[in-house]
Amino acid sequence: MYITFIQNNSLEDFVMKEKVILAYSGGLDTTALIPWLKENFDYEVICCCINCGQGSELDGLEERAALSGASKLYIEDIVDEFCDDYIVPCVQAGAVYENKYLLGTSMARPPIAKKLVEIARKEGAVAICHGATGKGNDQIRFELGIKALAPDLKIIAPWRMTDVWTMQSREDEMEYCKAHGIDLPFNMSNSYSRDRNLWHISHEGLELEDPAAEPDYEHLLVLGVTPQKAPDKETEISLTFEKGVPTALNGKSMKVSEIITELNELGGANGIGIIDIVENRVVGMKSRGVYETPGGTILMEAHAQLEELILDRDTMEMKKKLGSQFAQIVYEGKWFTPLREAIQAFVESTQEYVTGEVKLKLYKGNIIKAGTVSPYSLYNESLASFTTGDLYDHHDADGFITLFGLPLKVRAMKMAEAAKENK
């Protein structure tokens, strides 16, 4: 935990004032919120930036928060917690929203909400403020998390407070900040709306608002290159799992966060994990975005390949159904619910024997199987081969097919009888 006390305010500014915790990214929206909260609520504003792997986006936060009038800045590093307690359960569940989205933003909101509540308790704050708009999913995710963990705290959502929040665009916010002496290093000509953490980066806005327009990948991509620009050469890797948790990359033991970091570099360089999706938001509208999830795409694929060897058919089928529901729960911000806990408990029970090594080749946006081994593999060569073995006699299939197809045969007979009677 890193705390900075901002010294540009007089002591009188904070005497007897109630405190608000601001979910602070250092971006345009949350920077404008600091003077806005002071003007409209007379709060002492305490900024809280939760580091989930944003990288260089954290640079300059201390100076910016001080210049904007915050009394204190927390920078909380939760990268390992994010990976171990939120990313890993989603990987194990095979949680993918609408068959494409690997939940990069969705997964990060619960731990952020949890940390905001912890700091609010520590500071004795009466409210938590976020800068999510009234059209997006994040307002739901943040607020459901806060309500589940601290139902007594006020929640301030400025974009829904149209009586006091008069800014309607990024240009309005830029002017507001300038009027309050806050100079921001933002270029409006390339103002994609982005969200970044260790797992992914999302892009919305500009040409992406028109589904008929092709993304401007030349200016868009941050974590990697397009498949067309990837090297014309395969990159071979191996991933080791123990009970469904990734533990090593290319034979080297690493923390999950270290594995994802390295996979991001390898996957990004090979054009892996770029998706263009029109998704259904919780609030009812469709939105178009481009997501880069190079390391996560590789990790999910490797885990799925290992499960192919180990899980029996019935468990796999049930896990697919619950994995889809788990993805929807996470997407809708319902992490802190009994249903999420119950589904995760089921998933964890399926991971007891998901141990082994997966070899892959990365090539121009493709992830190619190169062999999978596990001490718990249910694949039996003598059973699967066309040669008759001790465990299986081809004649055994006769009785099985008779019983398995009995309902079809009985129905066909009855239909034939009914047809004769109706003649």
C-alpha positions, 0 to 999 in steps of 0.5 A: 500500500502506498499513501501520499498526503497532498499538501496544497490544501489548507488545514481549514479545508478538512476540519469537520468535513465528511470524506468521500473515497473516489475511485481514481484512475487519473483519467479525464473523468475522475480528475474532473470529479475531484474539484466537482465533489468539493464544489458540490458536496464540500467533501474532503476527497480521498483518491484511491487508485487500484493497481490491477496491472495498468502499467504506465497509466499510473505514472503521474497520478500523485502530481495530478491528484495534488493539482486537482485538490485531493487531500490524499492518494492511495495506490493499492497494488492488488495484481496478485490478488486479482490474478489468484482470486478472480482471474484463475476462477474464471479460467477454471470455469471457462467463463466467456461472455457471449462466446467471445469476451474474456471478461477483462473489465468485468473481473477487475471490478469486484476486487476494486469495489472490495478495496474501495470499501476497505479504504472507506472503512479505514478513513471513516468515509461516508461515501464512495464515488465512481466515474462510470457513465449511466449507459455502461456496465461498470456503474452496476458492477461497482455499485453491486459490489459496494452494496454487497460489502457496505450497504450503509455507504452512500454511492455517488454516480455523477453521470446520473446526477443531471441536476448538478453534473452539467458536463456531457462530453469529454470536451466539457470535462477538458474545459472544466479542468482547464477552468480549475487550473488543471492541465491534462496530458490528453490528446482529444484526437485519439481519445478512445475510451480504454480500460486496461489491466494485466488481463486485457485492454478494451477500446471503445469510441471513435470509429468503433461506434459505427459497426460498419467501420473497420477498426483502425488497428494502426492506432488502436492496438496497445498490447500487440500487432495484427496477425498480418504483421506478426512474424512468419514463424511459429513460437513454441511454448509449454504451460504446466497446470496443477489442479487447474492453476497455471504454475509454470511457463516453458518449464520455469515456475512462476506466479500466475501474474508473471505467467500472464505478463509473459504470455501477453508479450508472446501472444501480442507479438504473434497477433493472438487475442484480438476480438471485435465484438458487438455485445449486449450490455446489462442496461439493455443496449448493444455496444461495439468494442475491440478487446486485446487479451493475448495472454488470457486467450492462450491461458484459456485455450491451454486449460481447455485442452488439458480438461479435454483429456481429464474430465468425463463427458457428463462433468464436461457438459455440466461445466460448460453450462455453468461456465456460461452462467458464471460468465454472465454472473461476472459480467453483470457484477454479481461476484459477491453472491451465493450463486457465484460462490456455489458455481465456483465450488462446483468448478473447483471440485472439477479441478482436482485432477486438472494437472499436466502440461500443454504444448502450443504453437503461436502463429499469426493469430492462431493457437495450434495444439502441439501435444498435451500430457497428464497423469490423470488423462482418461484417454486410453489408446487401447480403447480409442484405437481401431484394434480390439483390446481387452477392455472393449469388444466390438460385440458389446456395442450391440446391446448398448445400441439396442437399449440406447435406440429403444425409444426411437424404435418404439416411437417409429413402431407406434407411428406406423401402427397409427398410420395403418389405423387411419387408412 
